[in-house]
């Protein structure tokens, strides 16, 4: 018996040493995405203009990096917070910790190099080397054309500076360890020609990270195989309301199979009228995190390209209950 306990003790010691070694390696050497590139972006009017378009209407960076008013439909941005960060993502919405979007106005980025911003956007690694929580979909931005990222950097340099000290994010254990393993080196691509509608639409859908929300996760946070673009990804609004994303596959009954290109474009452009004002929404009514007012500014040719691409993905029958209300557990 003593020999057995001795053996078990040795095995336990080896396991402990191995775990400590792995965790130590992770904290000492990860994330490892390389140094920030030596980069200087020229602030040309063309770069700033395209960067504004991408940041506000395609990749919608300003959606998370501003505060949103969820007492109104679709949570329109509060103009006084534009780019200043501070939007909170915590346990109420199902996140493994408490995370805040960062201030990306020149007040916060003035000491960052263009290369450091580029690395942050495309790999999820901050200036000081810590990993961002992937609510910022940097895995998708990693595949963007470098020229598009440079355009966004140019635009960010022109924002109105807002002094706003954002609290540090605090991931829960063990996610604080896992988080350091997520960032990977960028794998940039070249933006396809606009005339190649399907390829161009696929590119836009990727940099807009549409797949991230419109493909459901399993209980481990991994995308469910065979359910690409079929919707059902769920988010709690923290007050009992549960929202789920739409099926974007061309399934004729539960997806976009019966939609025309005109109807798809019109769905977005319904919010483009300058007279449109989001209606008030109570905490018992349907709400959405989809930033319709921002996507409404997307060019029609770009919306048509995305629709053309979505017509090519495999149809999946998946009826989604987009809204429900569940009892809130007492705290």
N, C-alpha and C positions, 0 to 999 in steps of 0.2 A: 504493500500500500504506500509506504514511504517513497518507494521508487517511482510509483505512478504519479504521486503528487509532485515529485521532483521533475519528472518529464513534463507534466502539465505546466509547471511553473516556468520551465525553460521555453516551452511553446508560447506561453502567454507573454513572456519577456520579449521573445523574437517578434511577436505580432505587434506589441507596443512600440518597440524600436522601429519596426517597419512603418507603422502608421505615423509616428513622430517624424521619421525621415521623409515620408511622402509629403506630409503637411509642411514640414520645414522647407522642402524643395519648392513647393507651390508658393509659399510666402516669400522666399528669397529670390526666385527666378521667374515667376509668372505674374502678370502676363508678359509674354515675350513676342512682340510684334516688330522688333527692330526700332532703330532711332527714327525720330521725325525727319522727313526729307528736307533737304536744303531747298526751300521753295520761296519764291517771291512773286505774288500775283499782282499783275498790273491792273489798276482800277480804271479800266476803260468803260465808257458808257455802255458798250455792247455786253461786256461781262456783267456789269451791275444789273442791267435790264433783264438778262436771262436768269441771273441769280435770284432776282426778286420773283420772277415767275416760278422758278423751281421751288424756292423756299416757301412761297405762299400758296401755290396752287397745284403742285405735283408732289413734291416730297414733304410738303407742309411742315417744315421745321418749326415755324412760328406757332403751330398748333400746340405743341407741348411746351415750348419755351416761352409761353405767355400764360397768363391765368385766364381760365374760361368761366363764363357765367352760366352755370347749369340750372339756374332758375328759368332760363329761356331755352327754347328748342334748339338742339344741336350744340349747345354750349358755346355761343359766340365769344370771341376774344374780348377781353377788357382792354380797350385801346391804351390805357395808361400803363399797362404791364407789357407792352409789345416787346418781346425778346428778353425781358428781364428775368425770366425763369420763376421758380418758386412753386410751380404746379406740383401737387403732392400725390404720390401713389403709395398706398399703404395696405395694411391687412384688410381694411374695409372693402377693397376691391380685389382682394385675393393675392396680393403681392407678398413675397417672402422677406418682409422688412419694411422700412420706410424710406422712400426715395423721392428726391426733388429734382426737377429739371433745372439745369444750370442757366445762369445769366449769360447770354451770348451777345449782348450789346457791347460796343467798344469800351464801356466803363469797366467791364470784366475781362475783355479780351485784349486790352491795349498792350499788355506785356507778352502776349502769346505771339509766336511767329506764325506765318502762314503755314509752314510745314507742320507745326504742332496742331493747328486747327484741322489740317488735312488728315493727320493721323487719327485725331479724335473722332472725326466724322466717319472714317472708313474702317477703323479697327476697334473703336470703343475704348481707347486708352487715353487718359487725360494727360495733361502736361507733366504732372508729377509721377506718372506711371501707374496710377490706380485704374481699375477697370470700371467702366460704366455699366449700370444695369441695362440689359438689352430691351427695355421698353423703348429706348432709342434704337431703331432697327438697323444698327450699323452693319449687320451681316449682309443686308441688302445694298446698303450704300457702298460696301466693299467692292461690289461688282459694277459700280457706275463708271461712266467715262470720266477720267480725271479732269477733263475740261469742264464738265458739269459741276464737279466739286469745287474747282477753282472759281467758277462763276458765283457759287454760293458764298465762298469766302470773300470775294470782292463785295458782294451785297452786304454781308454782315458788317464789313468795315464802314458802311455808310449809314448804319442804323443810328437813331437818336440814342446817345448814351443814357443809361438809367442806372443810378446807384442803387443796387439791391443786393444785400448780402444774403445769399441763400444758405440754409442750414445744410450740413453735411448729410449725405445719405447713410443709412444704417441698415445693412443687410443682416438678417437673422443668421444664427449658426444652424446648420453647417453651410448655408448658402454663401456666407461670406468667404468660405474656402472655394466652393464651386465657382463662384463668380470670377475668380482670378483665372480660371481655366478656359473661359468662354472666348475672349478676344483672339482672333487669328489675323494673320497678315492679309492685307487686301489683295483681291484678285480682279483688278480693273479690266473693263471691256471697252470696246469702242461703240459709241452710239450708232445704231443702224441708220440708214437713210430713211427719211420720212416717206419716201415712195415705197419702201418695203413695209407695208402696213402691219403685217402680222409680226415681223421681227421687231419693228419699232414699237408696236403695242406691247409686246412682251417686255421690252426694255423699260418702257414707262411703268408698266405694272410692277416690275421688280423694284425700281428706284422709289416708287410710291409705296412699296411694302404692302400692297393689297393682299398678297398671299398670306401674310402674317396674321391678319385678322379674319380672313375668309377661309381659313383651314383650321379645323378643330384640333385641340390638344388632348392627349390622354392624361391620366392622373399624375404622370411624372413630368408634364409640361412639354412632351415631345409630340410633334405632328403625327396624327394618326395615318398610317399607311393606307393608300387607296381612297382617301377622302380629300384629295387636293381640290381646293376651290369650292368645296361643297358646303361651306358655312358651318354654323353651329357653335363657333367659338364664343365662349360665354364670359360676361363680365358683370360683377355685382356693382351697383351704384352705392352700396353701403347703407341703403335705407329699406332693403327688402326687394327693391326692383332689380330684376335680372334681365339683361339684354343679350341677344344672340345675333350673330352676323348672318347675312343672307347667303344663299347658295348661288354662286356665280357661274356654275357650269351650265352648258347648254341643254340640260335636262328639260324637256317640254312641260313637265308637270310641276316640278319643285324648284327649277332654276330659271335661267334666262332663255330657254329654248323657244319660248313663244314671243320673246321681245324682238322688236325691230331696232335697227340702228338709230332711227329717229326717236323712238321711245327712250332708249338708253341715254342719248344725248340730252333729251328734254328733261329727264329725271334730274340731271345735274344742273342744267341751266334754269330750272324753276326757281333757283335761289340767286340768280345773277342779276335780277332786276334791282336797281338802286333803291327802289321804293320798298323792297321787301324788308320786313322787320320780324324777327323770330318771335313767335307767340310765347306767352308765359306757360310754364309747365310745373304742375305741382308734384309732390313726391309720391303721388298715387297714379300719375299719368305716364304714358309712354314717353321715353326719352332715348336719345341716341348719342354715342360719342363720335359718330361720323361727322367730321367738320364740313358740312354741306356748303356753307358760305364760302369756304376756302376753295374747295374743289370746283365750285361753280365758275371760278375764274379760269379753269383749264380751257385751252383752245379746243374748238370743236374737232379739228383734225386729229388732235391727240386723244380725245375721247373716242372718236371713231376707230382709231388705231387700237386702243385698248379693247374695245368691243370686238373688233376683228380677231384679236388674239384670243379672247375668251371663247369665241365660237370654235376655236380649235382644240380646247382642252377636253378630255374625256367627260361625257355627261354622267353625272352621278345622281341617282334619285335620293334625295335627302330633304324631307320636309322639316323646316325649321320653325319652331315656335319662337318668334323674335322677341317676345316680351312676356314676362310673368312677374307676379309679386309673391314673395315668400315671407313667412314670419321671420322677424329679426330676433335672434337669440338675445336673451337678457345678459347684460354685462355685469 
